Amino acid sequence: MTTGQVKDEEERGDGADVKKQAVEDVGGLTQCNNQIDFGAEKTVLHLLATLDRSNIGNARIAGMEEALELHGSDYQWLLTIFYIAYASFGPLTIAWGVIPPHIWITITVLCWGVIATLQSTVHSWQALMALRFLLGIFETGFGPGVVYLLSFFYLRHEVGARLGVFLSASPLANTFAGALAFGITSGHSHLANWRLLFLVEGLPTILMAPVAFFVLPDSPDTARFLNEDEKRITRDRNVRRIGEVQRVRGVVWKDMGAAIYDLKSWLLAIFPCVANILPWVINNQGTDTGRGTGVIILNMIGQCGPFLGTNIFDPSDAPRYTKGMSICAVFTFLIGILVLTLRTLLARQNHKLDQKYGAHLNEANKQGEHPINEENAVGRENYGPTFRFVL
């Protein structure tokens, strides 16, 4: 036997040992999860992203509209152009599965921070339009991708709560954005107040880029804050989740095509306003590439809502905004119908899986009782005997 063959045998042996350990080690996850949860940098970055995209409204109040001589629909286009970029460049999400996350997030955070800060230097509507478009490109490379990234760290039933914490940064930012803007613009700076606002709220994002580079782990196995036992647990969990000790970077084009042609992906994308829709998207795809593709479709279709939302509330309709509220009510009714349609579709597919693999595995999954054995411990959350769609 050659040296290379011996090495291959050893590697296969190590993988077999890890898979065996995945069967034996069904505990010890709480401490590991707590350690991973402690990293708050993603939530802080989401808070900064919300401030950087929405502070244009406060800048308008602080004198931007007069300084740039905005007229008619000029301001509305400054809002709309951001979401055009945000939706059009949604496929950047898949970069999280190709480029090491700590590198990719550093690039996106640094770029959007610089762009957000440069808004303080513009002297024309055209320049601000260009920067808002670029801001949308780099923010879409971050936000939706974090949803995909969390699927690398947690099991299906663990994702929802973590996404809730991450997404809570957005309404949190909105609660104090106005007060913060007032504090920044209420002084007597030599710089125009609206320019100072863009500058002060953009710089912290730039400062967070090196923090993301050194703190954000690419996977639980590379996290500096986990000890060796906790890293072993994460490797065991990867085996149970996807059937491999570590995820293989890259795009499986077959899985992407399957997700694109999957009706569920498009139905889910139509109602992103539902609070738990993000974990629903990634939990109802049985491959890593499929999860990433589902997030891409959700982002591209879901962001069409802001296109409409920024243009249906005309100031002339104040204070009731009857047209805008009526349109929102109609879409809310349609979302209810789509939710029922999707639930029926998923229930039927689960019934087919029960007929093929046995209903007892589905019942165990519903109760959180996962019968771990040599046959079903590996890749349990990818498509296979133990996979069921989340209703």
SEMAR-30398 format. One record per residue (C-alpha): x, y, z; residue number from 1; residue in one letter. Coordinates in steps of 0.1 Angstrom, whole numbers. Layout:
BEGIN
<c1: X; c2: Y; c3: Z; mivex: NUM; pati: A>;
...
This chain:
BEGIN
<c1: 0; c2: 0; c3: 0; mivex: 1; pati: M>;
<c1: 14; c2: 34; c3: -10; mivex: 2; pati: T>;
<c1: 18; c2: 63; c3: 14; mivex: 3; pati: T>;
<c1: -10; c2: 82; c3: -3; mivex: 4; pati: G>;
<c1: -33; c2: 52; c3: 1; mivex: 5; pati: Q>;
<c1: -24; c2: 49; c3: 38; mivex: 6; pati: V>;
<c1: -32; c2: 86; c3: 43; mivex: 7; pati: K>;
<c1: -65; c2: 82; c3: 25; mivex: 8; pati: D>;
<c1: -74; c2: 52; c3: 47; mivex: 9; pati: E>;
<c1: -65; c2: 73; c3: 78; mivex: 10; pati: E>;
<c1: -87; c2: 102; c3: 67; mivex: 11; pati: E>;
<c1: -116; c2: 78; c3: 60; mivex: 12; pati: R>;
<c1: -110; c2: 62; c3: 94; mivex: 13; pati: G>;
<c1: -111; c2: 96; c3: 111; mivex: 14; pati: D>;
<c1: -144; c2: 105; c3: 93; mivex: 15; pati: G>;
<c1: -159; c2: 72; c3: 104; mivex: 16; pati: A>;
<c1: -149; c2: 78; c3: 140; mivex: 17; pati: D>;
<c1: -165; c2: 112; c3: 139; mivex: 18; pati: V>;
<c1: -197; c2: 98; c3: 124; mivex: 19; pati: K>;
<c1: -197; c2: 71; c3: 151; mivex: 20; pati: K>;
<c1: -193; c2: 98; c3: 177; mivex: 21; pati: Q>;
<c1: -222; c2: 116; c3: 162; mivex: 22; pati: A>;
<c1: -244; c2: 86; c3: 171; mivex: 23; pati: V>;
<c1: -230; c2: 84; c3: 206; mivex: 24; pati: E>;
<c1: -229; c2: 121; c3: 216; mivex: 25; pati: D>;
<c1: -264; c2: 134; c3: 217; mivex: 26; pati: V>;
<c1: -258; c2: 159; c3: 246; mivex: 27; pati: G>;
<c1: -235; c2: 187; c3: 254; mivex: 28; pati: G>;
<c1: -250; c2: 211; c3: 228; mivex: 29; pati: L>;
<c1: -263; c2: 237; c3: 252; mivex: 30; pati: T>;
<c1: -230; c2: 251; c3: 263; mivex: 31; pati: Q>;
<c1: -217; c2: 251; c3: 227; mivex: 32; pati: C>;
<c1: -248; c2: 270; c3: 215; mivex: 33; pati: N>;
<c1: -244; c2: 295; c3: 243; mivex: 34; pati: N>;
<c1: -208; c2: 302; c3: 232; mivex: 35; pati: Q>;
<c1: -218; c2: 307; c3: 196; mivex: 36; pati: I>;
<c1: -248; c2: 329; c3: 206; mivex: 37; pati: D>;
<c1: -225; c2: 352; c3: 226; mivex: 38; pati: F>;
<c1: -210; c2: 366; c3: 193; mivex: 39; pati: G>;
<c1: -231; c2: 398; c3: 188; mivex: 40; pati: A>;
<c1: -212; c2: 413; c3: 159; mivex: 41; pati: E>;
<c1: -237; c2: 402; c3: 133; mivex: 42; pati: K>;
<c1: -266; c2: 418; c3: 152; mivex: 43; pati: T>;
<c1: -246; c2: 451; c3: 157; mivex: 44; pati: V>;
<c1: -238; c2: 451; c3: 120; mivex: 45; pati: L>;
<c1: -274; c2: 447; c3: 111; mivex: 46; pati: H>;
<c1: -283; c2: 476; c3: 134; mivex: 47; pati: L>;
<c1: -257; c2: 498; c3: 116; mivex: 48; pati: L>;
<c1: -270; c2: 486; c3: 82; mivex: 49; pati: A>;
<c1: -305; c2: 498; c3: 92; mivex: 50; pati: T>;
<c1: -292; c2: 532; c3: 102; mivex: 51; pati: L>;
<c1: -271; c2: 536; c3: 71; mivex: 52; pati: D>;
<c1: -300; c2: 528; c3: 47; mivex: 53; pati: R>;
<c1: -327; c2: 548; c3: 65; mivex: 54; pati: S>;
<c1: -309; c2: 579; c3: 77; mivex: 55; pati: N>;
<c1: -316; c2: 595; c3: 44; mivex: 56; pati: I>;
<c1: -351; c2: 605; c3: 57; mivex: 57; pati: G>;
<c1: -335; c2: 623; c3: 87; mivex: 58; pati: N>;
<c1: -310; c2: 639; c3: 63; mivex: 59; pati: A>;
<c1: -339; c2: 652; c3: 42; mivex: 60; pati: R>;
<c1: -354; c2: 669; c3: 73; mivex: 61; pati: I>;
<c1: -319; c2: 683; c3: 82; mivex: 62; pati: A>;
<c1: -316; c2: 702; c3: 50; mivex: 63; pati: G>;
<c1: -305; c2: 678; c3: 23; mivex: 64; pati: M>;
<c1: -335; c2: 684; c3: 1; mivex: 65; pati: E>;
<c1: -329; c2: 721; c3: -2; mivex: 66; pati: E>;
<c1: -291; c2: 718; c3: -5; mivex: 67; pati: A>;
<c1: -294; c2: 694; c3: -34; mivex: 68; pati: L>;
<c1: -324; c2: 711; c3: -49; mivex: 69; pati: E>;
<c1: -346; c2: 680; c3: -50; mivex: 70; pati: L>;
<c1: -379; c2: 684; c3: -68; mivex: 71; pati: H>;
<c1: -409; c2: 662; c3: -76; mivex: 72; pati: G>;
<c1: -401; c2: 625; c3: -74; mivex: 73; pati: S>;
<c1: -363; c2: 630; c3: -69; mivex: 74; pati: D>;
<c1: -364; c2: 620; c3: -32; mivex: 75; pati: Y>;
<c1: -387; c2: 590; c3: -40; mivex: 76; pati: Q>;
<c1: -361; c2: 578; c3: -65; mivex: 77; pati: W>;
<c1: -334; c2: 580; c3: -39; mivex: 78; pati: L>;
<c1: -354; c2: 555; c3: -19; mivex: 79; pati: L>;
<c1: -363; c2: 533; c3: -48; mivex: 80; pati: T>;
<c1: -328; c2: 530; c3: -63; mivex: 81; pati: I>;
<c1: -315; c2: 514; c3: -31; mivex: 82; pati: F>;
<c1: -340; c2: 486; c3: -34; mivex: 83; pati: Y>;
<c1: -335; c2: 481; c3: -71; mivex: 84; pati: I>;
<c1: -299; c2: 473; c3: -63; mivex: 85; pati: A>;
<c1: -307; c2: 453; c3: -32; mivex: 86; pati: Y>;
<c1: -330; c2: 430; c3: -52; mivex: 87; pati: A>;
<c1: -310; c2: 428; c3: -84; mivex: 88; pati: S>;
<c1: -278; c2: 417; c3: -67; mivex: 89; pati: F>;
<c1: -295; c2: 392; c3: -44; mivex: 90; pati: G>;
<c1: -274; c2: 363; c3: -59; mivex: 91; pati: P>;
<c1: -244; c2: 377; c3: -40; mivex: 92; pati: L>;
<c1: -258; c2: 357; c3: -11; mivex: 93; pati: T>;
<c1: -243; c2: 325; c3: -25; mivex: 94; pati: I>;
<c1: -208; c2: 341; c3: -21; mivex: 95; pati: A>;
<c1: -211; c2: 332; c3: 16; mivex: 96; pati: W>;
<c1: -208; c2: 295; c3: 6; mivex: 97; pati: G>;
<c1: -179; c2: 301; c3: -17; mivex: 98; pati: V>;
<c1: -157; c2: 328; c3: 0; mivex: 99; pati: I>;
<c1: -147; c2: 324; c3: 37; mivex: 100; pati: P>;
<c1: -174; c2: 343; c3: 55; mivex: 101; pati: P>;
<c1: -150; c2: 364; c3: 76; mivex: 102; pati: H>;
<c1: -134; c2: 377; c3: 44; mivex: 103; pati: I>;
<c1: -167; c2: 383; c3: 25; mivex: 104; pati: W>;
<c1: -183; c2: 401; c3: 54; mivex: 105; pati: I>;
<c1: -153; c2: 423; c3: 58; mivex: 106; pati: T>;
<c1: -154; c2: 433; c3: 21; mivex: 107; pati: I>;
<c1: -192; c2: 441; c3: 22; mivex: 108; pati: T>;
<c1: -191; c2: 460; c3: 56; mivex: 109; pati: V>;
<c1: -161; c2: 481; c3: 46; mivex: 110; pati: L>;
<c1: -175; c2: 490; c3: 12; mivex: 111; pati: C>;
<c1: -210; c2: 499; c3: 25; mivex: 112; pati: W>;
<c1: -194; c2: 519; c3: 53; mivex: 113; pati: G>;
<c1: -173; c2: 539; c3: 30; mivex: 114; pati: V>;
<c1: -202; c2: 545; c3: 6; mivex: 115; pati: I>;
<c1: -225; c2: 555; c3: 35; mivex: 116; pati: A>;
<c1: -199; c2: 580; c3: 47; mivex: 117; pati: T>;
<c1: -193; c2: 594; c3: 12; mivex: 118; pati: L>;
<c1: -229; c2: 605; c3: 11; mivex: 119; pati: Q>;
<c1: -218; c2: 634; c3: 32; mivex: 120; pati: S>;
<c1: -197; c2: 647; c3: 3; mivex: 121; pati: T>;
<c1: -222; c2: 648; c3: -26; mivex: 122; pati: V>;
<c1: -233; c2: 680; c3: -43; mivex: 123; pati: H>;
<c1: -258; c2: 667; c3: -67; mivex: 124; pati: S>;
<c1: -288; c2: 644; c3: -69; mivex: 125; pati: W>;
<c1: -271; c2: 622; c3: -95; mivex: 126; pati: Q>;
<c1: -241; c2: 616; c3: -72; mivex: 127; pati: A>;
<c1: -263; c2: 606; c3: -44; mivex: 128; pati: L>;
<c1: -283; c2: 583; c3: -66; mivex: 129; pati: M>;
<c1: -251; c2: 565; c3: -76; mivex: 130; pati: A>;
<c1: -240; c2: 561; c3: -40; mivex: 131; pati: L>;
<c1: -275; c2: 548; c3: -29; mivex: 132; pati: R>;
<c1: -273; c2: 522; c3: -57; mivex: 133; pati: F>;
<c1: -239; c2: 510; c3: -46; mivex: 134; pati: L>;
<c1: -251; c2: 510; c3: -10; mivex: 135; pati: L>;
<c1: -278; c2: 486; c3: -20; mivex: 136; pati: G>;
<c1: -254; c2: 463; c3: -37; mivex: 137; pati: I>;
<c1: -231; c2: 459; c3: -7; mivex: 138; pati: F>;
<c1: -259; c2: 457; c3: 19; mivex: 139; pati: E>;
<c1: -275; c2: 429; c3: 0; mivex: 140; pati: T>;
<c1: -242; c2: 411; c3: 2; mivex: 141; pati: G>;
<c1: -245; c2: 412; c3: 40; mivex: 142; pati: F>;
<c1: -280; c2: 410; c3: 53; mivex: 143; pati: G>;
<c1: -296; c2: 380; c3: 35; mivex: 144; pati: P>;
<c1: -263; c2: 362; c3: 37; mivex: 145; pati: G>;
<c1: -263; c2: 361; c3: 75; mivex: 146; pati: V>;
<c1: -295; c2: 341; c3: 73; mivex: 147; pati: V>;
<c1: -277; c2: 316; c3: 52; mivex: 148; pati: Y>;
<c1: -246; c2: 317; c3: 74; mivex: 149; pati: L>;
<c1: -266; c2: 308; c3: 105; mivex: 150; pati: L>;
<c1: -277; c2: 276; c3: 88; mivex: 151; pati: S>;
<c1: -240; c2: 266; c3: 90; mivex: 152; pati: F>;
<c1: -240; c2: 268; c3: 128; mivex: 153; pati: F>;
<c1: -274; c2: 256; c3: 140; mivex: 154; pati: Y>;
<c1: -298; c2: 227; c3: 136; mivex: 155; pati: L>;
<c1: -332; c2: 234; c3: 120; mivex: 156; pati: R>;
<c1: -351; c2: 237; c3: 152; mivex: 157; pati: H>;
<c1: -325; c2: 261; c3: 166; mivex: 158; pati: E>;
<c1: -324; c2: 287; c3: 137; mivex: 159; pati: V>;
<c1: -356; c2: 306; c3: 144; mivex: 160; pati: G>;
<c1: -347; c2: 321; c3: 178; mivex: 161; pati: A>;
<c1: -313; c2: 331; c3: 166; mivex: 162; pati: R>;
<c1: -327; c2: 348; c3: 135; mivex: 163; pati: L>;
<c1: -352; c2: 366; c3: 158; mivex: 164; pati: G>;
<c1: -324; c2: 381; c3: 178; mivex: 165; pati: V>;
<c1: -305; c2: 391; c3: 146; mivex: 166; pati: F>;
<c1: -336; c2: 407; c3: 130; mivex: 167; pati: L>;
<c1: -345; c2: 425; c3: 162; mivex: 168; pati: S>;
<c1: -317; c2: 449; c3: 155; mivex: 169; pati: A>;
<c1: -337; c2: 466; c3: 127; mivex: 170; pati: S>;
<c1: -367; c2: 477; c3: 148; mivex: 171; pati: P>;
<c1: -343; c2: 485; c3: 177; mivex: 172; pati: L>;
<c1: -324; c2: 509; c3: 153; mivex: 173; pati: A>;
<c1: -356; c2: 525; c3: 143; mivex: 174; pati: N>;
<c1: -365; c2: 532; c3: 179; mivex: 175; pati: T>;
<c1: -336; c2: 555; c3: 185; mivex: 176; pati: F>;
<c1: -327; c2: 566; c3: 149; mivex: 177; pati: A>;
<c1: -347; c2: 598; c3: 152; mivex: 178; pati: G>;
<c1: -333; c2: 608; c3: 186; mivex: 179; pati: A>;
<c1: -298; c2: 600; c3: 174; mivex: 180; pati: L>;
<c1: -303; c2: 621; c3: 143; mivex: 181; pati: A>;
<c1: -316; c2: 650; c3: 164; mivex: 182; pati: F>;
<c1: -286; c2: 648; c3: 187; mivex: 183; pati: G>;
<c1: -262; c2: 648; c3: 158; mivex: 184; pati: I>;
<c1: -279; c2: 676; c3: 138; mivex: 185; pati: T>;
<c1: -289; c2: 699; c3: 167; mivex: 186; pati: S>;
<c1: -255; c2: 714; c3: 172; mivex: 187; pati: G>;
<c1: -238; c2: 743; c3: 154; mivex: 188; pati: H>;
<c1: -212; c2: 725; c3: 133; mivex: 189; pati: S>;
<c1: -192; c2: 742; c3: 105; mivex: 190; pati: H>;
<c1: -204; c2: 712; c3: 84; mivex: 191; pati: L>;
<c1: -240; c2: 711; c3: 71; mivex: 192; pati: A>;
<c1: -262; c2: 691; c3: 95; mivex: 193; pati: N>;
<c1: -273; c2: 666; c3: 70; mivex: 194; pati: W>;
<c1: -237; c2: 660; c3: 59; mivex: 195; pati: R>;
<c1: -226; c2: 655; c3: 95; mivex: 196; pati: L>;
<c1: -254; c2: 630; c3: 100; mivex: 197; pati: L>;
<c1: -241; c2: 608; c3: 71; mivex: 198; pati: F>;
<c1: -205; c2: 612; c3: 83; mivex: 199; pati: L>;
<c1: -212; c2: 603; c3: 120; mivex: 200; pati: V>;
<c1: -234; c2: 573; c3: 112; mivex: 201; pati: E>;
<c1: -212; c2: 559; c3: 84; mivex: 202; pati: G>;
<c1: -179; c2: 559; c3: 103; mivex: 203; pati: L>;
<c1: -188; c2: 533; c3: 129; mivex: 204; pati: P>;
<c1: -195; c2: 508; c3: 101; mivex: 205; pati: T>;
<c1: -160; c2: 513; c3: 87; mivex: 206; pati: I>;
<c1: -146; c2: 507; c3: 122; mivex: 207; pati: L>;
<c1: -166; c2: 474; c3: 125; mivex: 208; pati: M>;
<c1: -150; c2: 459; c3: 93; mivex: 209; pati: A>;
<c1: -117; c2: 448; c3: 111; mivex: 210; pati: P>;
<c1: -138; c2: 436; c3: 140; mivex: 211; pati: V>;
<c1: -157; c2: 413; c3: 117; mivex: 212; pati: A>;
<c1: -125; c2: 401; c3: 101; mivex: 213; pati: F>;
<c1: -109; c2: 390; c3: 133; mivex: 214; pati: F>;
<c1: -140; c2: 379; c3: 153; mivex: 215; pati: V>;
<c1: -165; c2: 363; c3: 129; mivex: 216; pati: L>;
<c1: -158; c2: 325; c3: 125; mivex: 217; pati: P>;
<c1: -162; c2: 308; c3: 92; mivex: 218; pati: D>;
<c1: -177; c2: 278; c3: 109; mivex: 219; pati: S>;
<c1: -182; c2: 266; c3: 145; mivex: 220; pati: P>;
<c1: -151; c2: 244; c3: 140; mivex: 221; pati: D>;
<c1: -129; c2: 275; c3: 134; mivex: 222; pati: T>;
<c1: -144; c2: 296; c3: 162; mivex: 223; pati: A>;
<c1: -117; c2: 308; c3: 186; mivex: 224; pati: R>;
<c1: -141; c2: 310; c3: 215; mivex: 225; pati: F>;
<c1: -148; c2: 272; c3: 214; mivex: 226; pati: L>;
<c1: -126; c2: 247; c3: 232; mivex: 227; pati: N>;
<c1: -116; c2: 214; c3: 216; mivex: 228; pati: E>;
<c1: -145; c2: 195; c3: 232; mivex: 229; pati: D>;
<c1: -170; c2: 221; c3: 219; mivex: 230; pati: E>;
<c1: -154; c2: 219; c3: 184; mivex: 231; pati: K>;
<c1: -158; c2: 182; c3: 184; mivex: 232; pati: R>;
<c1: -195; c2: 186; c3: 192; mivex: 233; pati: I>;
<c1: -199; c2: 210; c3: 163; mivex: 234; pati: T>;
<c1: -182; c2: 184; c3: 140; mivex: 235; pati: R>;
<c1: -206; c2: 157; c3: 153; mivex: 236; pati: D>;
<c1: -235; c2: 180; c3: 147; mivex: 237; pati: R>;
<c1: -224; c2: 188; c3: 111; mivex: 238; pati: N>;
<c1: -224; c2: 150; c3: 105; mivex: 239; pati: V>;
<c1: -259; c2: 147; c3: 118; mivex: 240; pati: R>;
<c1: -271; c2: 177; c3: 99; mivex: 241; pati: R>;
<c1: -254; c2: 174; c3: 64; mivex: 242; pati: I>;
<c1: -236; c2: 141; c3: 65; mivex: 243; pati: G>;
<c1: -201; c2: 157; c3: 64; mivex: 244; pati: E>;
<c1: -176; c2: 167; c3: 91; mivex: 245; pati: V>;
<c1: -171; c2: 201; c3: 74; mivex: 246; pati: Q>;
<c1: -190; c2: 218; c3: 47; mivex: 247; pati: R>;
<c1: -175; c2: 218; c3: 13; mivex: 248; pati: V>;
<c1: -173; c2: 253; c3: -2; mivex: 249; pati: R>;
<c1: -188; c2: 259; c3: -36; mivex: 250; pati: G>;
<c1: -221; c2: 258; c3: -54; mivex: 251; pati: V>;
<c1: -238; c2: 226; c3: -64; mivex: 252; pati: V>;
<c1: -255; c2: 238; c3: -96; mivex: 253; pati: W>;
<c1: -279; c2: 209; c3: -97; mivex: 254; pati: K>;
<c1: -292; c2: 218; c3: -62; mivex: 255; pati: D>;
<c1: -295; c2: 254; c3: -72; mivex: 256; pati: M>;
<c1: -315; c2: 245; c3: -103; mivex: 257; pati: G>;
<c1: -338; c2: 223; c3: -82; mivex: 258; pati: A>;
<c1: -344; c2: 251; c3: -58; mivex: 259; pati: A>;
<c1: -352; c2: 276; c3: -86; mivex: 260; pati: I>;
<c1: -377; c2: 252; c3: -101; mivex: 261; pati: Y>;
<c1: -392; c2: 245; c3: -67; mivex: 262; pati: D>;
<c1: -426; c2: 261; c3: -63; mivex: 263; pati: L>;
<c1: -421; c2: 264; c3: -25; mivex: 264; pati: K>;
<c1: -392; c2: 288; c3: -30; mivex: 265; pati: S>;
<c1: -414; c2: 312; c3: -50; mivex: 266; pati: W>;
<c1: -444; c2: 310; c3: -27; mivex: 267; pati: L>;
<c1: -422; c2: 316; c3: 3; mivex: 268; pati: L>;
<c1: -406; c2: 346; c3: -14; mivex: 269; pati: A>;
<c1: -439; c2: 364; c3: -20; mivex: 270; pati: I>;
<c1: -447; c2: 370; c3: 17; mivex: 271; pati: F>;
<c1: -414; c2: 380; c3: 34; mivex: 272; pati: P>;
<c1: -433; c2: 402; c3: 58; mivex: 273; pati: C>;
<c1: -443; c2: 372; c3: 79; mivex: 274; pati: V>;
<c1: -420; c2: 372; c3: 110; mivex: 275; pati: A>;
<c1: -408; c2: 336; c3: 108; mivex: 276; pati: N>;
<c1: -404; c2: 334; c3: 70; mivex: 277; pati: I>;
<c1: -366; c2: 334; c3: 70; mivex: 278; pati: L>;
<c1: -362; c2: 302; c3: 91; mivex: 279; pati: P>;
<c1: -391; c2: 288; c3: 71; mivex: 280; pati: W>;
<c1: -371; c2: 293; c3: 39; mivex: 281; pati: V>;
<c1: -339; c2: 276; c3: 50; mivex: 282; pati: I>;
<c1: -357; c2: 249; c3: 70; mivex: 283; pati: N>;
<c1: -376; c2: 237; c3: 39; mivex: 284; pati: N>;
<c1: -346; c2: 231; c3: 17; mivex: 285; pati: Q>;
<c1: -326; c2: 199; c3: 21; mivex: 286; pati: G>;
<c1: -292; c2: 210; c3: 8; mivex: 287; pati: T>;
<c1: -268; c2: 239; c3: 15; mivex: 288; pati: D>;
<c1: -270; c2: 253; c3: -20; mivex: 289; pati: T>;
<c1: -308; c2: 250; c3: -19; mivex: 290; pati: G>;
<c1: -309; c2: 270; c3: 13; mivex: 291; pati: R>;
<c1: -287; c2: 297; c3: -2; mivex: 292; pati: G>;
<c1: -308; c2: 298; c3: -34; mivex: 293; pati: T>;
<c1: -340; c2: 300; c3: -13; mivex: 294; pati: G>;
<c1: -327; c2: 331; c3: 4; mivex: 295; pati: V>;
<c1: -317; c2: 346; c3: -29; mivex: 296; pati: I>;
<c1: -352; c2: 341; c3: -44; mivex: 297; pati: I>;
<c1: -367; c2: 355; c3: -12; mivex: 298; pati: L>;
<c1: -346; c2: 386; c3: -13; mivex: 299; pati: N>;
<c1: -351; c2: 393; c3: -50; mivex: 300; pati: M>;
<c1: -389; c2: 388; c3: -49; mivex: 301; pati: I>;
<c1: -394; c2: 402; c3: -14; mivex: 302; pati: G>;
<c1: -376; c2: 434; c3: -21; mivex: 303; pati: Q>;
<c1: -402; c2: 443; c3: -48; mivex: 304; pati: C>;
<c1: -424; c2: 453; c3: -19; mivex: 305; pati: G>;
<c1: -403; c2: 484; c3: -11; mivex: 306; pati: P>;
<c1: -405; c2: 494; c3: -48; mivex: 307; pati: F>;
<c1: -442; c2: 496; c3: -44; mivex: 308; pati: L>;
<c1: -442; c2: 509; c3: -8; mivex: 309; pati: G>;
<c1: -420; c2: 539; c3: -15; mivex: 310; pati: T>;
<c1: -444; c2: 551; c3: -43; mivex: 311; pati: N>;
<c1: -479; c2: 545; c3: -31; mivex: 312; pati: I>;
<c1: -479; c2: 568; c3: -1; mivex: 313; pati: F>;
<c1: -482; c2: 602; c3: -19; mivex: 314; pati: D>;
<c1: -480; c2: 632; c3: 4; mivex: 315; pati: P>;
<c1: -512; c2: 645; c3: -12; mivex: 316; pati: S>;
<c1: -530; c2: 616; c3: 3; mivex: 317; pati: D>;
<c1: -521; c2: 627; c3: 39; mivex: 318; pati: A>;
<c1: -532; c2: 621; c3: 66; mivex: 319; pati: P>;
<c1: -552; c2: 589; c3: 59; mivex: 320; pati: R>;
<c1: -532; c2: 577; c3: 29; mivex: 321; pati: Y>;
<c1: -563; c2: 557; c3: 17; mivex: 322; pati: T>;
<c1: -547; c2: 544; c3: -15; mivex: 323; pati: K>;
<c1: -516; c2: 531; c3: 1; mivex: 324; pati: G>;
<c1: -534; c2: 515; c3: 31; mivex: 325; pati: M>;
<c1: -559; c2: 499; c3: 7; mivex: 326; pati: S>;
<c1: -532; c2: 484; c3: -14; mivex: 327; pati: I>;
<c1: -514; c2: 470; c3: 17; mivex: 328; pati: C>;
<c1: -547; c2: 455; c3: 29; mivex: 329; pati: A>;
<c1: -552; c2: 437; c3: -4; mivex: 330; pati: V>;
<c1: -517; c2: 422; c3: -3; mivex: 331; pati: F>;
<c1: -522; c2: 411; c3: 33; mivex: 332; pati: T>;
<c1: -553; c2: 392; c3: 23; mivex: 333; pati: F>;
<c1: -535; c2: 376; c3: -6; mivex: 334; pati: L>;
<c1: -506; c2: 366; c3: 17; mivex: 335; pati: I>;
<c1: -531; c2: 347; c3: 39; mivex: 336; pati: G>;
<c1: -543; c2: 327; c3: 9; mivex: 337; pati: I>;
<c1: -507; c2: 319; c3: -2; mivex: 338; pati: L>;
<c1: -498; c2: 308; c3: 34; mivex: 339; pati: V>;
<c1: -527; c2: 283; c3: 34; mivex: 340; pati: L>;
<c1: -517; c2: 271; c3: -2; mivex: 341; pati: T>;
<c1: -481; c2: 266; c3: 8; mivex: 342; pati: L>;
<c1: -490; c2: 247; c3: 40; mivex: 343; pati: R>;
<c1: -513; c2: 224; c3: 21; mivex: 344; pati: T>;
<c1: -485; c2: 217; c3: -4; mivex: 345; pati: L>;
<c1: -459; c2: 210; c3: 23; mivex: 346; pati: L>;
<c1: -484; c2: 187; c3: 42; mivex: 347; pati: A>;
<c1: -489; c2: 167; c3: 10; mivex: 348; pati: R>;
<c1: -452; c2: 163; c3: 5; mivex: 349; pati: Q>;
<c1: -447; c2: 152; c3: 41; mivex: 350; pati: N>;
<c1: -475; c2: 126; c3: 36; mivex: 351; pati: H>;
<c1: -456; c2: 112; c3: 6; mivex: 352; pati: K>;
<c1: -424; c2: 111; c3: 26; mivex: 353; pati: L>;
<c1: -442; c2: 92; c3: 54; mivex: 354; pati: D>;
<c1: -454; c2: 67; c3: 29; mivex: 355; pati: Q>;
<c1: -419; c2: 62; c3: 16; mivex: 356; pati: K>;
<c1: -399; c2: 62; c3: 48; mivex: 357; pati: Y>;
<c1: -424; c2: 56; c3: 76; mivex: 358; pati: G>;
<c1: -445; c2: 80; c3: 97; mivex: 359; pati: A>;
<c1: -427; c2: 71; c3: 129; mivex: 360; pati: H>;
<c1: -397; c2: 92; c3: 120; mivex: 361; pati: L>;
<c1: -419; c2: 122; c3: 113; mivex: 362; pati: N>;
<c1: -436; c2: 119; c3: 146; mivex: 363; pati: E>;
<c1: -402; c2: 117; c3: 164; mivex: 364; pati: A>;
<c1: -392; c2: 149; c3: 146; mivex: 365; pati: N>;
<c1: -423; c2: 167; c3: 156; mivex: 366; pati: K>;
<c1: -418; c2: 158; c3: 193; mivex: 367; pati: Q>;
<c1: -381; c2: 167; c3: 191; mivex: 368; pati: G>;
<c1: -372; c2: 130; c3: 198; mivex: 369; pati: E>;
<c1: -346; c2: 121; c3: 172; mivex: 370; pati: H>;
<c1: -339; c2: 83; c3: 172; mivex: 371; pati: P>;
<c1: -301; c2: 84; c3: 167; mivex: 372; pati: I>;
<c1: -286; c2: 52; c3: 153; mivex: 373; pati: N>;
<c1: -261; c2: 42; c3: 127; mivex: 374; pati: E>;
<c1: -286; c2: 44; c3: 99; mivex: 375; pati: E>;
<c1: -301; c2: 78; c3: 104; mivex: 376; pati: N>;
<c1: -275; c2: 98; c3: 124; mivex: 377; pati: A>;
<c1: -258; c2: 110; c3: 92; mivex: 378; pati: V>;
<c1: -272; c2: 139; c3: 72; mivex: 379; pati: G>;
<c1: -305; c2: 139; c3: 91; mivex: 380; pati: R>;
<c1: -314; c2: 174; c3: 81; mivex: 381; pati: E>;
<c1: -307; c2: 170; c3: 44; mivex: 382; pati: N>;
<c1: -332; c2: 153; c3: 21; mivex: 383; pati: Y>;
<c1: -335; c2: 117; c3: 32; mivex: 384; pati: G>;
<c1: -355; c2: 94; c3: 56; mivex: 385; pati: P>;
<c1: -356; c2: 118; c3: 85; mivex: 386; pati: T>;
<c1: -363; c2: 150; c3: 65; mivex: 387; pati: F>;
<c1: -397; c2: 165; c3: 68; mivex: 388; pati: R>;
<c1: -409; c2: 200; c3: 57; mivex: 389; pati: F>;
<c1: -417; c2: 225; c3: 83; mivex: 390; pati: V>;
<c1: -454; c2: 235; c3: 83; mivex: 391; pati: L>;
